[in-house]
Amino acid sequence: MEKILVATLLLVLVSQGYSQCSLSDIIVTQSPSGRKVHGKIEWTVTIRNQCACVQKNVKLNCKGFQTIEAVEASYLKVLGDVCLVSDGQPLFNGATVFNYAWDSQFAFSPISSVIAC
């Protein structure tokens, strides 16, 4: 009986932790790579999921995004004003990293995802 109670309590605590995941767990950071491409600053973008659960179909606001350096579509697919990260594949605790080149950094912001626990 005690083992069942402990197992149930552990399950409740774990499921409550996972349910705390949200879009705010998708963190986008950028920094200059130190390179220039056709006179433009190259920026390195890192997109991380800090949630214990995977988040898939992550989309960013890309309205006005410009680059003179091609970005591999499997990392970031520009679909009008929305960008799809990693072809919609699940983001775990690792990161998706890509580069682009423009005069100034672009403010990528998460707008949607599907949380899968």
PyMOL commands that set and color helices and strands:
alter all, ss='L'
color gray80, all
select helices_A, chain A and resi 2-18+23-25+86-88
alter helices_A, ss='H'
color red, helices_A
select strands_A, chain A and resi 26-37+40-49+54-61+76-79+82-85+95-102+109-116
alter strands_A, ss='S'
color yellow, strands_A
deselect
rebuild
show_as cartoon
